[in-house]
Amino acid sequence: LPDADRTRALARGGRLDQQTPGDGLGLAIVGDLVELHRGRMTLDRARLGGLQVTLTLPAGGE
């Protein structure tokens, strides 16, 4: 995904797909939680199309 799309997808109210209902809060909330737990979230294009979100969290509650 282009950097501009990644930024927009993670912003509150940002949505890449305007065809389905929603408020654009989901990924922003998940991003906040991942950051709170010192994790990492990456956005890529899925092999079959669409968005692939990968979450990596530290083991043992570090």
All heavy atoms as TSV, in Angstrom:
chain	resi	resn	atom	element	x	y	z
A	1	LEU	N	N	0.839	-1.189	0.000
A	1	LEU	CA	C	0.000	0.000	0.000
A	1	LEU	C	C	0.877	1.244	0.000
A	1	LEU	O	O	1.891	1.279	0.697
A	1	LEU	CB	C	-0.877	0.042	1.254
A	1	LEU	CG	C	-1.965	-0.986	1.398
A	1	LEU	CD1	C	-2.621	-0.854	2.762
A	1	LEU	CD2	C	-2.993	-0.847	0.332
A	2	PRO	N	N	0.469	2.252	-0.714
A	2	PRO	CA	C	1.223	3.511	-0.660
A	2	PRO	C	C	1.200	4.102	0.755
A	2	PRO	O	O	0.242	3.899	1.513
A	2	PRO	CB	C	0.466	4.422	-1.630
A	2	PRO	CG	C	-0.331	3.508	-2.491
A	2	PRO	CD	C	-0.623	2.292	-1.664
A	3	ASP	N	N	2.259	4.817	1.115
A	3	ASP	CA	C	2.349	5.407	2.453
A	3	ASP	C	C	1.148	6.292	2.776
A	3	ASP	O	O	0.664	6.299	3.905
A	3	ASP	CB	C	3.643	6.217	2.598
A	3	ASP	CG	C	4.862	5.319	2.706
A	3	ASP	OD1	O	4.706	4.130	3.036
A	3	ASP	OD2	O	5.979	5.819	2.463
A	4	ALA	N	N	0.653	7.026	1.799
A	4	ALA	CA	C	-0.496	7.915	2.030
A	4	ALA	C	C	-1.727	7.103	2.440
A	4	ALA	O	O	-2.488	7.523	3.309
A	4	ALA	CB	C	-0.795	8.741	0.788
A	5	ASP	N	N	-1.927	5.936	1.828
A	5	ASP	CA	C	-3.066	5.081	2.189
A	5	ASP	C	C	-2.895	4.500	3.579
A	5	ASP	O	O	-3.860	4.391	4.336
A	5	ASP	CB	C	-3.243	3.951	1.174
A	5	ASP	CG	C	-3.884	4.427	-0.111
A	5	ASP	OD1	O	-4.396	5.567	-0.145
A	5	ASP	OD2	O	-3.876	3.652	-1.077
A	6	ARG	N	N	-1.675	4.117	3.931
A	6	ARG	CA	C	-1.425	3.591	5.280
A	6	ARG	C	C	-1.747	4.649	6.328
A	6	ARG	O	O	-2.402	4.379	7.324
A	6	ARG	CB	C	0.030	3.165	5.422
A	6	ARG	CG	C	0.358	1.873	4.744
A	6	ARG	CD	C	1.770	1.422	5.088
A	6	ARG	NE	N	2.035	0.156	4.476
A	6	ARG	CZ	C	2.776	-0.004	3.389
A	6	ARG	NH1	N	3.343	1.030	2.819
A	6	ARG	NH2	N	2.958	-1.202	2.888
A	7	THR	N	N	-1.281	5.859	6.097
A	7	THR	CA	C	-1.518	6.964	7.030
A	7	THR	C	C	-3.010	7.226	7.170
A	7	THR	O	O	-3.529	7.375	8.269
A	7	THR	CB	C	-0.789	8.230	6.563
A	7	THR	OG1	O	0.609	7.942	6.487
A	7	THR	CG2	C	-1.018	9.390	7.502
A	8	ARG	N	N	-3.713	7.250	6.044
A	8	ARG	CA	C	-5.154	7.509	6.070
A	8	ARG	C	C	-5.918	6.382	6.771
A	8	ARG	O	O	-6.848	6.626	7.537
A	8	ARG	CB	C	-5.669	7.682	4.643
A	8	ARG	CG	C	-7.091	8.174	4.582
A	8	ARG	CD	C	-7.487	8.497	3.184
A	8	ARG	NE	N	-7.159	7.376	2.304
A	8	ARG	CZ	C	-7.729	7.142	1.159
A	8	ARG	NH1	N	-8.649	7.948	0.709
A	8	ARG	NH2	N	-7.393	6.120	0.433
A	9	ALA	N	N	-5.512	5.130	6.552
A	9	ALA	CA	C	-6.198	3.988	7.162
A	9	ALA	C	C	-6.047	3.982	8.677
A	9	ALA	O	O	-6.941	3.529	9.390
A	9	ALA	CB	C	-5.660	2.680	6.583
A	10	LEU	N	N	-4.936	4.498	9.187
A	10	LEU	CA	C	-4.683	4.490	10.629
A	10	LEU	C	C	-5.205	5.728	11.338
A	10	LEU	O	O	-5.271	5.766	12.563
A	10	LEU	CB	C	-3.181	4.337	10.890
A	10	LEU	CG	C	-2.598	2.988	10.483
A	10	LEU	CD1	C	-1.085	2.998	10.621
A	10	LEU	CD2	C	-3.211	1.862	11.285
A	11	ALA	N	N	-5.599	6.736	10.592
A	11	ALA	CA	C	-6.108	7.972	11.191
A	11	ALA	C	C	-7.559	7.782	11.632
A	11	ALA	O	O	-8.326	7.068	10.981
A	11	ALA	CB	C	-6.023	9.115	10.189
A	12	ARG	N	N	-7.930	8.411	12.726
A	12	ARG	CA	C	-9.331	8.356	13.175
A	12	ARG	C	C	-10.225	8.934	12.083
A	12	ARG	O	O	-9.988	10.027	11.600
A	12	ARG	CB	C	-9.512	9.146	14.460
A	12	ARG	CG	C	-8.819	8.496	15.614
A	12	ARG	CD	C	-9.402	8.946	16.935
A	12	ARG	NE	N	-8.632	8.456	18.049
A	12	ARG	CZ	C	-8.629	7.197	18.475
A	12	ARG	NH1	N	-9.352	6.304	17.859
A	12	ARG	NH2	N	-7.896	6.831	19.502
A	13	GLY	N	N	-11.225	8.176	11.699
A	13	GLY	CA	C	-12.129	8.607	10.644
A	13	GLY	C	C	-11.625	8.313	9.243
A	13	GLY	O	O	-12.332	8.526	8.267
A	14	GLY	N	N	-10.406	7.805	9.135
A	14	GLY	CA	C	-9.837	7.491	7.818
A	14	GLY	C	C	-10.331	6.147	7.328
A	14	GLY	O	O	-10.348	5.174	8.064
A	15	ARG	N	N	-10.772	6.109	6.098
A	15	ARG	CA	C	-11.274	4.862	5.518
A	15	ARG	C	C	-10.761	4.723	4.106
A	15	ARG	O	O	-10.759	5.685	3.349
A	15	ARG	CB	C	-12.801	4.871	5.503
A	15	ARG	CG	C	-13.378	4.929	6.914
A	15	ARG	CD	C	-14.880	4.886	6.924
A	15	ARG	NE	N	-15.344	3.690	6.231
A	15	ARG	CZ	C	-16.405	3.677	5.433
A	15	ARG	NH1	N	-17.100	4.752	5.210
A	15	ARG	NH2	N	-16.767	2.562	4.857
A	16	LEU	N	N	-10.338	3.525	3.747
A	16	LEU	CA	C	-9.906	3.261	2.378
A	16	LEU	C	C	-11.067	2.783	1.518
A	16	LEU	O	O	-11.107	3.030	0.325
A	16	LEU	CB	C	-8.789	2.212	2.359
A	16	LEU	CG	C	-7.515	2.586	3.107
A	16	LEU	CD1	C	-6.503	1.446	3.015
A	16	LEU	CD2	C	-6.924	3.869	2.574
A	17	ASP	N	N	-12.026	2.102	2.119
A	17	ASP	CA	C	-13.177	1.554	1.396
A	17	ASP	C	C	-14.414	2.370	1.737
A	17	ASP	O	O	-14.963	2.266	2.831
A	17	ASP	CB	C	-13.376	0.090	1.781
A	17	ASP	CG	C	-14.556	-0.557	1.068
A	17	ASP	OD1	O	-15.206	0.104	0.238
A	17	ASP	OD2	O	-14.824	-1.737	1.352
A	18	GLN	N	N	-14.867	3.167	0.811
A	18	GLN	CA	C	-16.048	3.995	1.033
A	18	GLN	C	C	-17.343	3.284	0.629
A	18	GLN	O	O	-18.420	3.844	0.769
A	18	GLN	CB	C	-15.922	5.304	0.233
A	18	GLN	CG	C	-14.705	6.129	0.606
A	18	GLN	CD	C	-14.762	6.639	2.035
A	18	GLN	OE1	O	-15.823	7.018	2.522
A	18	GLN	NE2	N	-13.630	6.650	2.707
A	19	GLN	N	N	-17.242	2.040	0.155
A	19	GLN	CA	C	-18.408	1.305	-0.316
A	19	GLN	C	C	-19.179	0.613	0.802
A	19	GLN	O	O	-20.333	0.252	0.624
A	19	GLN	CB	C	-17.983	0.246	-1.351
A	19	GLN	CG	C	-17.259	0.816	-2.548
A	19	GLN	CD	C	-18.109	1.803	-3.323
A	19	GLN	OE1	O	-19.292	1.559	-3.538
A	19	GLN	NE2	N	-17.510	2.903	-3.727
A	20	THR	N	N	-18.539	0.402	1.939
A	20	THR	CA	C	-19.203	-0.285	3.042
A	20	THR	C	C	-19.398	0.687	4.201
A	20	THR	O	O	-18.627	1.641	4.354
A	20	THR	CB	C	-18.369	-1.498	3.523
A	20	THR	OG1	O	-17.077	-1.041	3.901
A	20	THR	CG2	C	-18.231	-2.533	2.432
A	21	PRO	N	N	-20.406	0.460	5.038
A	21	PRO	CA	C	-20.639	1.374	6.155
A	21	PRO	C	C	-19.545	1.260	7.206
A	21	PRO	O	O	-18.911	0.219	7.354
A	21	PRO	CB	C	-21.983	0.921	6.713
A	21	PRO	CG	C	-22.190	-0.454	6.205
A	21	PRO	CD	C	-21.406	-0.587	4.944
A	22	GLY	N	N	-19.334	2.330	7.904
A	22	GLY	CA	C	-18.352	2.348	8.983
A	22	GLY	C	C	-17.938	3.769	9.292
A	22	GLY	O	O	-18.218	4.696	8.532
A	23	ASP	N	N	-17.244	3.919	10.407
A	23	ASP	CA	C	-16.826	5.249	10.845
A	23	ASP	C	C	-15.326	5.472	10.750
A	23	ASP	O	O	-14.841	6.564	11.049
A	23	ASP	CB	C	-17.276	5.480	12.296
A	23	ASP	CG	C	-18.788	5.491	12.412
A	23	ASP	OD1	O	-19.434	6.122	11.562
A	23	ASP	OD2	O	-19.315	4.847	13.335
A	24	GLY	N	N	-14.555	4.445	10.416
A	24	GLY	CA	C	-13.119	4.615	10.291
A	24	GLY	C	C	-12.401	4.708	11.624
A	24	GLY	O	O	-11.374	5.372	11.727
A	25	LEU	N	N	-12.926	4.036	12.633
A	25	LEU	CA	C	-12.292	4.078	13.956
A	25	LEU	C	C	-11.519	2.802	14.293
A	25	LEU	O	O	-10.604	2.845	15.120
A	25	LEU	CB	C	-13.354	4.307	15.041
A	25	LEU	CG	C	-14.098	5.635	14.971
A	25	LEU	CD1	C	-15.179	5.676	16.028
A	25	LEU	CD2	C	-13.138	6.785	15.136
A	26	GLY	N	N	-11.870	1.703	13.689
A	26	GLY	CA	C	-11.321	0.398	14.078
A	26	GLY	C	C	-9.812	0.320	14.095
A	26	GLY	O	O	-9.211	-0.021	15.127
A	27	LEU	N	N	-9.151	0.604	12.986
A	27	LEU	CA	C	-7.701	0.483	12.934
A	27	LEU	C	C	-7.013	1.523	13.805
A	27	LEU	O	O	-5.946	1.254	14.371
A	27	LEU	CB	C	-7.194	0.583	11.498
A	27	LEU	CG	C	-7.453	-0.635	10.619
A	27	LEU	CD1	C	-6.971	-0.377	9.199
A	27	LEU	CD2	C	-6.792	-1.875	11.198
A	28	ALA	N	N	-7.608	2.689	13.963
A	28	ALA	CA	C	-7.026	3.719	14.830
A	28	ALA	C	C	-7.037	3.238	16.282
A	28	ALA	O	O	-6.049	3.404	17.012
A	28	ALA	CB	C	-7.796	5.027	14.695
A	29	ILE	N	N	-8.127	2.621	16.703
A	29	ILE	CA	C	-8.219	2.104	18.073
A	29	ILE	C	C	-7.230	0.955	18.272
A	29	ILE	O	O	-6.508	0.905	19.272
A	29	ILE	CB	C	-9.659	1.668	18.397
A	29	ILE	CG1	C	-10.568	2.905	18.452
A	29	ILE	CG2	C	-9.710	0.874	19.704
A	29	ILE	CD1	C	-12.045	2.583	18.514
A	30	VAL	N	N	-7.181	0.040	17.316
A	30	VAL	CA	C	-6.234	-1.076	17.414
A	30	VAL	C	C	-4.806	-0.539	17.454
A	30	VAL	O	O	-3.985	-0.997	18.254
A	30	VAL	CB	C	-6.421	-2.065	16.242
A	30	VAL	CG1	C	-5.299	-3.089	16.217
A	30	VAL	CG2	C	-7.764	-2.752	16.338
A	31	GLY	N	N	-4.502	0.443	16.630
A	31	GLY	CA	C	-3.165	1.042	16.629
A	31	GLY	C	C	-2.799	1.636	17.975
A	31	GLY	O	O	-1.668	1.475	18.454
A	32	ASP	N	N	-3.749	2.315	18.616
A	32	ASP	CA	C	-3.508	2.876	19.945
A	32	ASP	C	C	-3.217	1.771	20.959
A	32	ASP	O	O	-2.307	1.898	21.785
A	32	ASP	CB	C	-4.706	3.695	20.418
A	32	ASP	CG	C	-4.879	5.003	19.680
A	32	ASP	OD1	O	-3.938	5.419	18.956
A	32	ASP	OD2	O	-5.956	5.611	19.821
A	33	LEU	N	N	-3.983	0.686	20.908
A	33	LEU	CA	C	-3.780	-0.416	21.847
A	33	LEU	C	C	-2.443	-1.118	21.617
A	33	LEU	O	O	-1.745	-1.475	22.570
A	33	LEU	CB	C	-4.932	-1.419	21.748
A	33	LEU	CG	C	-6.276	-0.925	22.260
A	33	LEU	CD1	C	-7.391	-1.895	21.897
A	33	LEU	CD2	C	-6.219	-0.702	23.764
A	34	VAL	N	N	-2.094	-1.311	20.369
A	34	VAL	CA	C	-0.812	-1.946	20.045
A	34	VAL	C	C	0.339	-1.073	20.549
A	34	VAL	O	O	1.290	-1.569	21.163
A	34	VAL	CB	C	-0.702	-2.203	18.522
A	34	VAL	CG1	C	0.704	-2.601	18.128
A	34	VAL	CG2	C	-1.701	-3.279	18.099
A	35	GLU	N	N	0.251	0.231	20.331
A	35	GLU	CA	C	1.282	1.144	20.808
A	35	GLU	C	C	1.366	1.130	22.336
A	35	GLU	O	O	2.460	1.124	22.909
A	35	GLU	CB	C	0.980	2.557	20.318
A	35	GLU	CG	C	2.044	3.565	20.677
A	35	GLU	CD	C	1.724	4.946	20.135
A	35	GLU	OE1	O	1.072	5.045	19.082
A	35	GLU	OE2	O	2.130	5.924	20.789
A	36	LEU	N	N	0.236	1.103	22.998
A	36	LEU	CA	C	0.189	1.066	24.458
A	36	LEU	C	C	0.941	-0.144	25.012
A	36	LEU	O	O	1.589	-0.075	26.044
A	36	LEU	CB	C	-1.270	1.040	24.928
A	36	LEU	CG	C	-1.510	0.960	26.426
A	36	LEU	CD1	C	-1.086	2.271	27.099
A	36	LEU	CD2	C	-2.976	0.682	26.705
A	37	HIS	N	N	0.865	-1.252	24.286
A	37	HIS	CA	C	1.514	-2.491	24.717
A	37	HIS	C	C	2.880	-2.684	24.055
A	37	HIS	O	O	3.417	-3.799	24.057
A	37	HIS	CB	C	0.598	-3.687	24.443
A	37	HIS	CG	C	-0.618	-3.676	25.302
A	37	HIS	ND1	N	-0.599	-4.086	26.619
A	37	HIS	CD2	C	-1.885	-3.251	25.063
A	37	HIS	CE1	C	-1.801	-3.944	27.134
A	37	HIS	NE2	N	-2.605	-3.430	26.215
A	38	ARG	N	N	3.411	-1.622	23.490
A	38	ARG	CA	C	4.746	-1.615	22.860
A	38	ARG	C	C	4.865	-2.651	21.742
A	38	ARG	O	O	5.897	-3.306	21.595
A	38	ARG	CB	C	5.825	-1.821	23.908
A	38	ARG	CG	C	5.884	-0.696	24.903
A	38	ARG	CD	C	7.055	-0.861	25.840
A	38	ARG	NE	N	7.065	0.239	26.791
A	38	ARG	CZ	C	6.729	0.129	28.061
A	38	ARG	NH1	N	6.369	-1.034	28.550
A	38	ARG	NH2	N	6.771	1.171	28.857
A	39	GLY	N	N	3.795	-2.771	20.979
A	39	GLY	CA	C	3.791	-3.704	19.865
A	39	GLY	C	C	3.993	-2.980	18.549
A	39	GLY	O	O	4.362	-1.806	18.507
A	40	ARG	N	N	3.723	-3.699	17.492
A	40	ARG	CA	C	3.894	-3.151	16.148
A	40	ARG	C	C	2.738	-3.631	15.277
A	40	ARG	O	O	2.292	-4.775	15.402
A	40	ARG	CB	C	5.221	-3.650	15.574
A	40	ARG	CG	C	5.631	-3.015	14.280
A	40	ARG	CD	C	7.066	-3.358	13.941
A	40	ARG	NE	N	7.288	-4.794	13.982
A	40	ARG	CZ	C	7.513	-5.555	12.911
A	40	ARG	NH1	N	7.564	-5.027	11.721
A	40	ARG	NH2	N	7.692	-6.844	13.043
A	41	MET	N	N	2.268	-2.766	14.409
A	41	MET	CA	C	1.201	-3.102	13.478
A	41	MET	C	C	1.652	-2.692	12.084
A	41	MET	O	O	2.096	-1.565	11.881
A	41	MET	CB	C	-0.093	-2.371	13.846
A	41	MET	CG	C	-1.229	-2.663	12.894
A	41	MET	SD	S	-2.858	-2.097	13.458
A	41	MET	CE	C	-2.659	-0.342	13.459
A	42	THR	N	N	1.561	-3.628	11.148
A	42	THR	CA	C	1.917	-3.318	9.765
A	42	THR	C	C	0.711	-3.547	8.867
A	42	THR	O	O	-0.106	-4.434	9.112
A	42	THR	CB	C	3.099	-4.176	9.268
A	42	THR	OG1	O	2.760	-5.556	9.374
A	42	THR	CG2	C	4.361	-3.893	10.069
A	43	LEU	N	N	0.602	-2.723	7.854
A	43	LEU	CA	C	-0.471	-2.827	6.867
A	43	LEU	C	C	0.146	-3.142	5.514
A	43	LEU	O	O	1.083	-2.475	5.085
A	43	LEU	CB	C	-1.247	-1.512	6.763
A	43	LEU	CG	C	-1.826	-0.928	8.043
A	43	LEU	CD1	C	-2.534	0.377	7.738
A	43	LEU	CD2	C	-2.765	-1.901	8.713
A	44	ASP	N	N	-0.382	-4.149	4.849
A	44	ASP	CA	C	0.070	-4.541	3.518
A	44	ASP	C	C	-1.129	-4.940	2.694
A	44	ASP	O	O	-2.218	-5.145	3.217
A	44	ASP	CB	C	1.041	-5.733	3.607
A	44	ASP	CG	C	2.355	-5.356	4.255
A	44	ASP	OD1	O	3.047	-4.478	3.712
A	44	ASP	OD2	O	2.678	-5.934	5.311
A	45	ARG	N	N	-0.904	-5.079	1.406
A	45	ARG	CA	C	-1.950	-5.594	0.529
A	45	ARG	C	C	-1.956	-7.116	0.654
A	45	ARG	O	O	-0.908	-7.749	0.569
A	45	ARG	CB	C	-1.698	-5.191	-0.920
A	45	ARG	CG	C	-2.805	-5.633	-1.854
A	45	ARG	CD	C	-2.628	-5.090	-3.256
A	45	ARG	NE	N	-2.671	-3.639	-3.285
A	45	ARG	CZ	C	-3.773	-2.904	-3.251
A	45	ARG	NH1	N	-4.940	-3.501	-3.153
A	45	ARG	NH2	N	-3.718	-1.599	-3.316
A	46	ALA	N	N	-3.127	-7.688	0.895
A	46	ALA	CA	C	-3.249	-9.137	1.025
A	46	ALA	C	C	-3.035	-9.812	-0.325
A	46	ALA	O	O	-3.296	-9.216	-1.382
A	46	ALA	CB	C	-4.629	-9.502	1.577
A	47	ARG	N	N	-2.583	-11.024	-0.286
A	47	ARG	CA	C	-2.298	-11.772	-1.508
A	47	ARG	C	C	-3.527	-11.907	-2.398
A	47	ARG	O	O	-3.427	-11.841	-3.618
A	47	ARG	CB	C	-1.768	-13.148	-1.129
A	47	ARG	CG	C	-1.228	-13.946	-2.260
A	47	ARG	CD	C	-0.626	-15.213	-1.763
A	47	ARG	NE	N	-1.472	-15.753	-0.698
A	47	ARG	CZ	C	-1.406	-16.974	-0.230
A	47	ARG	NH1	N	-0.524	-17.795	-0.700
A	47	ARG	NH2	N	-2.210	-17.386	0.724
A	48	LEU	N	N	-4.705	-12.051	-1.788
A	48	LEU	CA	C	-5.938	-12.200	-2.560
A	48	LEU	C	C	-6.681	-10.882	-2.738
A	48	LEU	O	O	-7.828	-10.854	-3.158
A	48	LEU	CB	C	-6.858	-13.218	-1.872
A	48	LEU	CG	C	-6.304	-14.633	-1.772
A	48	LEU	CD1	C	-7.265	-15.518	-0.984
A	48	LEU	CD2	C	-6.051	-15.210	-3.146
A	49	GLY	N	N	-6.029	-9.767	-2.393
A	49	GLY	CA	C	-6.661	-8.461	-2.473
A	49	GLY	C	C	-7.105	-8.015	-1.094
A	49	GLY	O	O	-7.135	-8.784	-0.151
A	50	GLY	N	N	-7.427	-6.764	-0.952
A	50	GLY	CA	C	-7.827	-6.242	0.343
A	50	GLY	C	C	-6.632	-5.880	1.195
A	50	GLY	O	O	-5.504	-5.771	0.717
A	51	LEU	N	N	-6.878	-5.725	2.469
A	51	LEU	CA	C	-5.857	-5.273	3.405
A	51	LEU	C	C	-5.451	-6.399	4.337
A	51	LEU	O	O	-6.294	-7.128	4.855
A	51	LEU	CB	C	-6.414	-4.110	4.240
A	51	LEU	CG	C	-5.469	-3.475	5.244
A	51	LEU	CD1	C	-4.333	-2.758	4.518
A	51	LEU	CD2	C	-6.229	-2.498	6.125
A	52	GLN	N	N	-4.147	-6.535	4.533
A	52	GLN	CA	C	-3.620	-7.492	5.510
A	52	GLN	C	C	-3.002	-6.692	6.644
A	52	GLN	O	O	-2.127	-5.863	6.419
A	52	GLN	CB	C	-2.563	-8.387	4.883
A	52	GLN	CG	C	-1.896	-9.311	5.884
A	52	GLN	CD	C	-0.906	-10.214	5.210
A	52	GLN	OE1	O	-1.227	-10.858	4.213
A	52	GLN	NE2	N	0.293	-10.285	5.755
A	53	VAL	N	N	-3.492	-6.922	7.856
A	53	VAL	CA	C	-2.972	-6.256	9.043
A	53	VAL	C	C	-2.253	-7.293	9.882
A	53	VAL	O	O	-2.812	-8.339	10.197
A	53	VAL	CB	C	-4.109	-5.612	9.870
A	53	VAL	CG1	C	-3.545	-4.920	11.100
A	53	VAL	CG2	C	-4.907	-4.634	9.013
A	54	THR	N	N	-0.993	-7.013	10.229
A	54	THR	CA	C	-0.206	-7.916	11.057
A	54	THR	C	C	0.129	-7.225	12.360
A	54	THR	O	O	0.650	-6.105	12.359
A	54	THR	CB	C	1.096	-8.323	10.327
A	54	THR	OG1	O	0.761	-8.895	9.062
A	54	THR	CG2	C	1.897	-9.311	11.159
A	55	LEU	N	N	-0.199	-7.876	13.482
A	55	LEU	CA	C	0.104	-7.352	14.811
A	55	LEU	C	C	1.218	-8.181	15.436
A	55	LEU	O	O	1.172	-9.409	15.393
A	55	LEU	CB	C	-1.124	-7.422	15.724
A	55	LEU	CG	C	-2.395	-6.743	15.237
A	55	LEU	CD1	C	-3.511	-6.971	16.235
A	55	LEU	CD2	C	-2.156	-5.276	15.038
A	56	THR	N	N	2.182	-7.496	16.022
A	56	THR	CA	C	3.256	-8.162	16.741
A	56	THR	C	C	3.305	-7.552	18.133
A	56	THR	O	O	3.464	-6.328	18.271
A	56	THR	CB	C	4.616	-7.957	16.031
A	56	THR	OG1	O	4.485	-8.361	14.674
A	56	THR	CG2	C	5.709	-8.742	16.711
A	57	LEU	N	N	3.119	-8.378	19.147
A	57	LEU	CA	C	3.127	-7.918	20.542
A	57	LEU	C	C	4.248	-8.626	21.288
A	57	LEU	O	O	4.538	-9.794	21.016
A	57	LEU	CB	C	1.791	-8.207	21.212
A	57	LEU	CG	C	0.577	-7.519	20.588
A	57	LEU	CD1	C	-0.706	-8.045	21.199
A	57	LEU	CD2	C	0.673	-6.018	20.782
A	58	PRO	N	N	4.868	-7.931	22.248
A	58	PRO	CA	C	5.944	-8.571	23.004
A	58	PRO	C	C	5.394	-9.713	23.879
A	58	PRO	O	O	4.276	-9.633	24.379
A	58	PRO	CB	C	6.514	-7.451	23.862
A	58	PRO	CG	C	5.496	-6.368	23.875
A	58	PRO	CD	C	4.654	-6.559	22.660
A	59	ALA	N	N	6.197	-10.733	24.047
A	59	ALA	CA	C	5.804	-11.869	24.877
A	59	ALA	C	C	5.932	-11.524	26.348
A	59	ALA	O	O	6.742	-10.689	26.740
A	59	ALA	CB	C	6.688	-13.078	24.555
A	60	GLY	N	N	5.113	-12.110	27.174
A	60	GLY	CA	C	5.238	-11.977	28.603
A	60	GLY	C	C	4.842	-10.633	29.167
A	60	GLY	O	O	5.255	-10.270	30.254
A	61	GLY	N	N	4.066	-9.843	28.432
A	61	GLY	CA	C	3.587	-8.565	28.932
A	61	GLY	C	C	4.667	-7.540	29.154
A	61	GLY	O	O	4.558	-6.651	29.976
A	62	GLU	N	N	5.787	-7.656	28.421
A	62	GLU	CA	C	6.895	-6.695	28.570
A	62	GLU	C	C	6.496	-5.321	28.123
A	62	GLU	O	O	5.747	-5.089	27.262
A	62	GLU	CB	C	8.091	-7.167	27.748
A	62	GLU	CG	C	8.615	-8.499	28.227
A	62	GLU	CD	C	9.717	-9.028	27.320
A	62	GLU	OE1	O	10.218	-8.300	26.457
A	62	GLU	OE2	O	10.075	-10.193	27.489
